[in-house]
């Protein structure tokens, strides 16, 4: 009898392990570019239509206190990929290199794509990279991706009608496109992403849809009926062309165009979700949507008109909440509770350990992220950060810490590391209007210590002025 019992246990145990191995979820991370916290209907937007993302939130989990990696593109995306905050990331600014692209991730970096590939996942990135040119250590193909299509250089991604894109290491030229505007790159990138899902529907995959919408230039195809709809809705009159456009394309109807770009992004997300359902893999696919930083003011965009920062202080490049508190929606039918709202405090560097746990593969050592799988699955015992840290290397240098309800901000720290810290109670003052540092010296000192502990100097991206 004991032998029979043990045979049964061993058999069922093996079957359980086999079943567990076979049910590794697909993971799709959709990253908007310069979309604000308040740009979606599910986050309070009143003027722009985002029905698909609102439906995704209604049938998934809407996070209200989730943060990007930085208030600008490259360091934010590096934080996402490496599981490190910007005091530790190898890339901490938008540093351009010749002939094209940004400063590359070093070969020693361990990215989400590498972790997922090691776990047996097919990996693809479609959109904007910005972490190393072709054939450098930062090339997406050298950082764990099987396939890449889109803009290698984030500066090139300022144009929706580029003269070239990259398919892995092959340059795809569109020589007449900048003038004739016959190929809207975002749409082509999206189509390639959908094809990746089709090609990998039978095996686990990690898909990083690093879309460029709604970053400036403000541009949609000329025949876009949604733009015409918004022009009428806003009663928008064409503005005169300014003397300077700061290298961005002039758009005479900036409000209608920005709104149309956000709605176009929403349509793409809806098509991704429809594709998963049509293929019958939606219940085994975690889809996360977020943005790399707060809303931009380039190209004539007016985030105040739309309340794009959701009432928070600041926009892109600020370390106040509006600069990097982002919409963050998780959708996984049957696993993530539909219609749930979660106030868990997390950040982009949590994605690497989260995806590694779901892929049943070891988490790299010495990262800053914490897996949020328990939160996603509605389980108790979710580990929390004691604090979150950011540093920003432009505009004099800025630092920020989120510690529970407290938020600390320091400005102009490159030349003055001992700059006075601003302190806000986000529970009572989410718009960061009332600096209460003088009333809370112990909290100020604790946050200052966190800032000192979190920054490790980087030779390529030095922060503090050398004395």
matplotlib code that plots the C-alpha trace (Angstrom):
import matplotlib.pyplot as plt

x = [0.0, 2.8, 4.4, 1.1, 0.7, 4.3, 3.9, 0.7, 2.5, 5.5, 3.3, 1.0, 4.0, 5.6, 2.4, 2.0, 5.6, 4.9, 1.7, 3.4, 6.1, 3.6, 1.6, 4.3, 2.4, 3.1, 4.1, 3.4, 4.7, 3.2, 5.1, 3.6, 6.0, 5.4, 1.8, 0.7, -1.1, -4.3, -4.4, -6.7, -10.4, -9.8, -7.5, -9.8, -9.3, -12.4, -11.5, -9.6, -11.4, -9.5, -12.2, -9.9, -7.5, -10.5, -12.0, -8.6, -8.6, -12.3, -11.3, -8.0, -6.1, -5.5, -2.6, -2.7, 0.8, 3.1, 6.2, 8.4, 12.1, 12.9, 11.3, 12.9, 13.2, 16.6, 17.1, 13.5, 13.7, 17.1, 15.6, 12.7, 15.1, 17.7, 15.7, 17.8, 16.8, 18.7, 21.2, 22.5, 21.5, 24.3, 22.4, 21.2, 20.6, 19.8, 23.4, 23.7, 26.5, 27.6, 26.6, 23.3, 21.7, 22.4, 25.0, 24.9, 24.0, 27.3, 27.7, 27.6, 24.0, 21.3, 18.0, 14.5, 14.9, 18.0, 16.2, 13.2, 15.2, 17.1, 13.7, 12.8, 10.8, 10.8, 11.6, 10.8, 10.9, 8.9, 9.2, 11.9, 15.0, 17.4, 19.9, 22.7, 23.3, 23.5, 26.4, 27.3, 27.0, 23.6, 22.1, 18.8, 20.0, 23.0, 20.7, 18.4, 16.0, 15.5, 13.9, 13.8, 12.0, 11.7, 13.8, 17.2, 17.8, 15.2, 16.1, 15.2, 11.9, 10.9, 9.7, 6.7, 7.8, 11.5, 13.8, 14.8, 14.0, 15.9, 14.9, 17.4, 20.8, 19.4, 18.6, 15.3, 15.3, 12.3, 14.1, 10.9, 9.0, 10.0, 8.6, 5.8, 4.8, 3.5, 4.5, 3.5, 6.1, 4.0, 1.4, 4.1, 5.8, 2.4, 1.8, 5.1, 4.3, 1.0, 2.9, 5.2, 2.2, 1.0, 4.4, 4.9, 1.4, 2.4, 5.2, 5.9, 6.9, 7.9, 6.8, 8.0, 5.9, 7.9, 5.5, 6.4, 2.9, 2.2, 5.7, 6.4, 6.4, 2.7, 1.7, -1.0, -1.7, -3.4, -6.5, -7.1, -10.8, -10.2, -8.1, -10.9, -13.4, -11.2, -10.8, -14.6, -14.9, -12.4, -13.4, -9.7, -8.5, -5.2, -2.4, 0.2, 3.6, 6.1, 9.6, 11.2, 9.9, 12.9, 13.5, 10.0, 7.5, 5.1, 1.5, -1.3, -3.8, -1.8, -4.7, -6.6, -3.5, -2.3, -5.7, -5.8, -2.4, -3.5, -6.7, -4.6, -2.4, -5.6, -6.7, -3.4, -3.8, -7.3, -6.0, -3.4, -6.0, -8.3, -5.5, -4.8, -8.5, -8.8, -5.8, -7.2, -4.2, -5.6, -6.0, -2.4, -1.0, -0.2, -0.5, 0.8, 0.4, 2.3, 4.3, 8.0, 7.5, 5.1, 3.5, 5.7, 5.4, 7.3, 5.9, 3.1, 1.5, -0.5, -0.7, -2.6, -5.4, -6.0, -4.9, -2.5, -0.6, -3.8, -3.6, -0.1, 2.7, 5.1, 5.5, 8.3, 11.8, 10.3, 10.9, 7.6, 4.7, 3.6, 7.1, 7.0, 3.8, 2.2, -0.9, -0.2, -2.7, -2.4, -4.7, -4.7, -8.2, -8.9, -5.8, -5.7, -9.0, -11.2, -12.2, -9.7, -7.8, -4.5, -2.5, 0.6, 3.7, 6.0, 8.2, 9.6, 12.5, 10.0, 9.3, 12.4, 11.9, 8.1, 8.6, 11.4, 9.1, 6.3, 8.8, 10.0, 13.6, 16.1, 16.1, 19.5, 21.3, 21.8, 18.9, 16.6, 13.3, 10.7, 8.4, 4.7, 3.3, 1.4, -0.2, -1.2, -2.6, -4.5, -2.5, -1.4, 2.2, 3.3, 6.8, 7.1, 9.8, 11.1, 11.6, 11.9, 14.7, 15.3, 18.0, 17.8, 20.9, 19.5, 18.3, 20.9, 20.4, 17.4, 16.8, 13.6, 12.6, 9.2, 9.0, 5.4, 3.3, 6.4, 8.0, 11.4, 12.7, 16.1, 16.9, 20.2, 22.2, 24.9, 26.7, 25.2, 24.8, 23.7, 20.8, 17.8, 15.3, 11.6, 9.2, 5.6, 2.9, 1.3, -1.6, -2.7, -1.0, -0.7, -0.1, 3.0, 2.0, 3.1, 6.7, 6.7, 10.4, 11.0, 8.3, 9.7, 13.5, 13.8, 11.9, 14.1, 17.3, 16.1, 15.3, 18.6, 20.3, 18.4, 19.6, 23.2, 23.0, 21.2, 23.6, 26.6, 28.7, 29.0, 31.9, 29.9, 27.1, 28.7, 26.2, 27.9, 30.4, 34.0, 35.5]
y = [0.0, 2.4, 1.7, 2.5, 5.7, 6.8, 6.1, 8.2, 11.1, 11.0, 10.7, 13.6, 15.6, 15.1, 15.9, 19.0, 20.1, 19.4, 21.4, 24.3, 24.3, 24.3, 27.3, 29.9, 33.0, 35.2, 38.7, 41.9, 45.2, 48.2, 51.4, 54.7, 57.6, 60.9, 60.0, 61.7, 60.1, 61.9, 61.2, 58.2, 58.1, 55.6, 58.1, 61.1, 62.3, 64.2, 65.4, 62.5, 59.2, 56.0, 53.3, 50.3, 51.3, 52.1, 48.7, 47.1, 48.9, 47.9, 44.3, 44.4, 46.1, 49.9, 51.0, 54.6, 54.9, 53.4, 55.2, 55.1, 54.8, 58.5, 61.7, 61.2, 58.4, 56.7, 56.3, 55.4, 52.6, 51.4, 51.2, 49.1, 46.8, 46.3, 46.3, 49.2, 52.7, 55.6, 55.8, 52.4, 52.2, 52.3, 54.9, 58.0, 60.5, 61.0, 60.9, 60.9, 59.1, 59.2, 58.1, 57.5, 56.4, 56.8, 55.6, 51.8, 49.5, 47.7, 44.0, 43.3, 44.5, 41.9, 42.8, 41.5, 40.1, 38.1, 36.7, 35.8, 34.3, 32.1, 30.9, 29.7, 32.7, 34.2, 37.9, 40.9, 44.7, 46.8, 50.6, 52.8, 51.5, 54.3, 52.2, 51.5, 51.6, 48.6, 46.2, 47.9, 46.2, 48.0, 46.7, 45.0, 41.8, 41.9, 42.5, 39.5, 40.3, 37.8, 40.4, 44.2, 46.5, 50.3, 53.2, 52.5, 56.2, 58.1, 61.3, 59.8, 58.8, 62.5, 62.0, 59.8, 59.8, 58.8, 58.0, 54.7, 52.2, 49.2, 45.5, 43.8, 44.9, 45.8, 49.4, 49.7, 52.9, 55.1, 57.8, 59.7, 59.3, 62.6, 64.6, 62.5, 61.1, 57.9, 55.7, 56.5, 54.6, 53.9, 52.0, 49.8, 49.1, 48.1, 45.7, 44.1, 43.6, 41.9, 39.6, 38.6, 37.5, 35.4, 33.8, 32.9, 32.0, 28.4, 29.1, 31.5, 35.0, 38.3, 41.2, 44.8, 47.2, 50.4, 52.6, 56.2, 57.7, 60.4, 61.9, 65.0, 65.7, 66.1, 64.2, 61.8, 60.8, 63.7, 61.7, 60.7, 61.3, 61.2, 64.4, 66.1, 65.0, 66.6, 69.8, 70.2, 69.1, 71.6, 74.3, 74.6, 77.4, 77.0, 78.8, 80.8, 79.3, 80.5, 81.8, 78.8, 75.3, 73.8, 71.2, 69.8, 69.8, 72.7, 71.6, 74.2, 72.1, 70.9, 70.0, 68.0, 66.2, 65.3, 63.9, 61.9, 60.5, 59.3, 57.8, 56.1, 54.6, 53.4, 51.7, 49.9, 48.6, 47.4, 45.5, 43.7, 42.6, 41.5, 39.5, 37.6, 36.7, 35.7, 33.4, 31.9, 32.9, 35.9, 33.9, 32.9, 36.4, 39.2, 42.6, 45.7, 49.2, 52.3, 55.3, 56.1, 59.6, 62.5, 64.6, 66.7, 70.3, 70.1, 70.7, 72.9, 70.4, 71.9, 69.4, 71.9, 72.0, 68.2, 68.1, 65.5, 65.2, 64.4, 67.3, 66.4, 68.9, 68.9, 67.4, 65.6, 66.3, 67.1, 64.9, 66.1, 63.5, 64.7, 63.9, 60.2, 58.9, 57.0, 55.1, 51.5, 48.8, 45.1, 42.8, 39.0, 37.4, 34.9, 35.8, 39.6, 40.7, 42.5, 46.1, 46.3, 49.4, 49.1, 51.7, 49.6, 51.8, 50.4, 51.4, 50.2, 48.4, 46.0, 44.5, 42.4, 40.4, 40.2, 38.7, 36.4, 35.0, 34.4, 32.7, 30.5, 31.5, 33.0, 36.7, 38.4, 39.5, 43.0, 44.6, 47.2, 45.8, 43.7, 41.2, 42.3, 38.9, 38.6, 42.0, 40.9, 37.7, 39.3, 37.4, 38.6, 39.1, 41.5, 42.8, 46.6, 49.1, 51.0, 53.8, 54.6, 56.7, 58.8, 61.1, 63.3, 64.6, 67.7, 71.1, 71.4, 67.9, 66.7, 63.9, 62.5, 59.9, 58.4, 56.9, 55.8, 59.0, 61.2, 62.7, 64.4, 66.5, 68.2, 70.6, 71.9, 69.2, 68.9, 72.0, 71.9, 68.3, 69.8, 71.7, 71.9, 69.2, 69.9, 67.6, 66.8, 64.6, 63.0, 61.7, 65.2, 67.1, 65.0, 68.1, 68.9, 72.5, 72.7, 72.2, 71.0, 70.3, 72.7, 71.0, 67.4, 67.5, 63.8, 62.8, 65.2, 63.7, 60.1, 61.0, 62.8, 59.6, 57.5, 59.9, 59.6, 55.8, 55.4, 57.2, 55.4, 57.7, 56.7, 57.8, 58.2, 60.0, 61.9, 63.6, 65.7, 68.4, 67.3, 69.3]
z = [0.0, 0.8, -2.6, -4.3, -2.3, -3.1, -6.8, -6.8, -5.1, -7.4, -10.5, -9.5, -8.5, -11.8, -13.6, -11.5, -12.3, -16.0, -16.0, -14.2, -16.8, -19.6, -18.2, -18.1, -19.1, -22.1, -21.1, -23.0, -21.8, -23.7, -23.1, -24.2, -24.8, -22.8, -21.9, -18.7, -15.7, -16.5, -20.3, -20.0, -19.2, -16.5, -14.8, -15.1, -18.6, -19.9, -23.4, -25.0, -25.9, -24.7, -24.7, -25.1, -22.3, -20.1, -20.8, -20.1, -16.7, -16.0, -16.7, -15.0, -12.2, -12.2, -10.1, -8.7, -7.2, -9.8, -11.1, -14.2, -14.0, -14.6, -16.0, -19.4, -22.0, -21.9, -18.1, -17.6, -20.1, -18.8, -15.3, -16.7, -18.5, -15.8, -12.6, -11.2, -10.1, -11.6, -8.8, -10.0, -13.7, -16.3, -18.3, -16.5, -19.2, -22.9, -24.1, -27.9, -29.7, -33.4, -36.0, -34.4, -31.1, -27.4, -25.0, -25.0, -22.2, -21.2, -22.0, -18.2, -18.0, -17.3, -19.0, -18.8, -22.3, -21.3, -18.3, -20.3, -23.1, -20.6, -19.4, -22.9, -24.0, -27.5, -27.1, -29.3, -29.1, -31.5, -31.2, -29.8, -28.2, -27.2, -25.3, -27.8, -31.5, -33.8, -33.2, -29.9, -26.5, -26.2, -29.5, -28.5, -30.1, -27.7, -24.8, -25.1, -27.8, -30.7, -32.8, -33.0, -35.4, -35.1, -34.1, -32.6, -31.9, -29.8, -31.6, -34.9, -33.2, -33.1, -36.7, -37.5, -41.1, -40.9, -43.8, -42.2, -39.5, -38.3, -38.6, -36.3, -37.7, -41.2, -42.0, -43.9, -45.9, -46.9, -48.8, -49.9, -46.7, -45.0, -47.9, -49.2, -45.7, -47.2, -44.3, -40.7, -38.8, -35.7, -37.7, -39.3, -36.0, -34.5, -37.4, -36.8, -33.2, -34.0, -36.4, -33.6, -31.5, -34.4, -35.0, -31.3, -30.2, -29.6, -27.2, -24.3, -25.4, -24.0, -26.2, -25.5, -27.4, -27.0, -28.9, -29.8, -29.3, -28.2, -28.2, -30.3, -33.2, -33.0, -36.1, -37.3, -41.0, -42.9, -43.5, -39.9, -39.2, -35.4, -35.7, -37.6, -34.9, -32.2, -34.2, -34.2, -30.6, -29.4, -31.8, -32.5, -34.9, -36.7, -34.8, -36.7, -37.2, -34.6, -35.5, -33.8, -33.5, -31.6, -34.3, -34.0, -36.9, -36.7, -36.1, -36.6, -34.6, -31.7, -29.3, -31.8, -33.0, -29.6, -28.7, -31.9, -31.1, -27.7, -29.3, -31.9, -29.2, -27.5, -30.8, -31.0, -27.5, -28.3, -31.3, -29.2, -26.8, -29.6, -31.2, -27.9, -27.6, -31.2, -30.8, -27.6, -25.5, -23.6, -20.4, -20.5, -21.2, -18.8, -20.5, -18.7, -20.0, -18.8, -19.9, -19.7, -18.1, -17.7, -20.4, -22.7, -23.7, -27.0, -30.5, -29.3, -26.9, -24.0, -21.1, -19.0, -21.5, -21.0, -17.4, -18.6, -15.3, -13.5, -11.2, -10.0, -10.0, -12.9, -16.3, -18.2, -16.7, -13.3, -10.2, -8.8, -9.2, -12.6, -14.0, -13.4, -11.6, -14.5, -15.5, -14.9, -15.9, -15.6, -17.5, -17.2, -17.5, -14.8, -12.8, -12.2, -10.5, -12.9, -12.0, -9.1, -8.1, -6.3, -4.3, -4.1, -4.4, -7.1, -10.0, -13.3, -11.6, -10.2, -13.6, -14.0, -10.8, -11.5, -14.9, -13.7, -11.1, -13.6, -15.9, -13.1, -13.5, -11.0, -10.4, -11.0, -7.8, -6.6, -8.3, -6.8, -7.9, -5.9, -7.6, -7.5, -8.5, -5.2, -5.8, -9.4, -8.2, -5.2, -2.6, 0.8, 1.9, -0.8, 0.1, 0.0, -0.7, 2.2, -0.3, -4.0, -5.4, -8.6, -9.8, -12.9, -14.6, -16.5, -15.4, -12.6, -11.3, -9.3, -6.7, -5.3, -2.7, -2.1, 1.5, 2.3, 2.4, 2.3, -0.8, -0.7, -3.6, -4.1, -6.9, -8.3, -6.6, -9.3, -8.0, -4.5, -3.2, 0.2, -1.3, 1.0, 0.7, 0.0, 1.9, 1.0, 2.6, -0.4, 1.6, 2.4, -0.4, -3.6, -5.7, -3.6, -2.9, 0.8, 1.7, 5.3, 5.6, 8.5, 10.6, 10.1, 10.6, 11.4, 8.2, 6.2, 7.6, 6.9, 3.3, 2.9, 4.1, 1.6, -1.2, 0.0, 0.2, -3.2, -5.4, -6.8, -9.0, -12.7, -14.8, -18.0, -16.3, -13.4, -11.1, -8.5, -9.5, -8.8, -5.9]

ax = plt.figure().add_subplot(projection="3d")
ax.plot(x, y, z, "-o")
ax.set_aspect("equal")
plt.show()
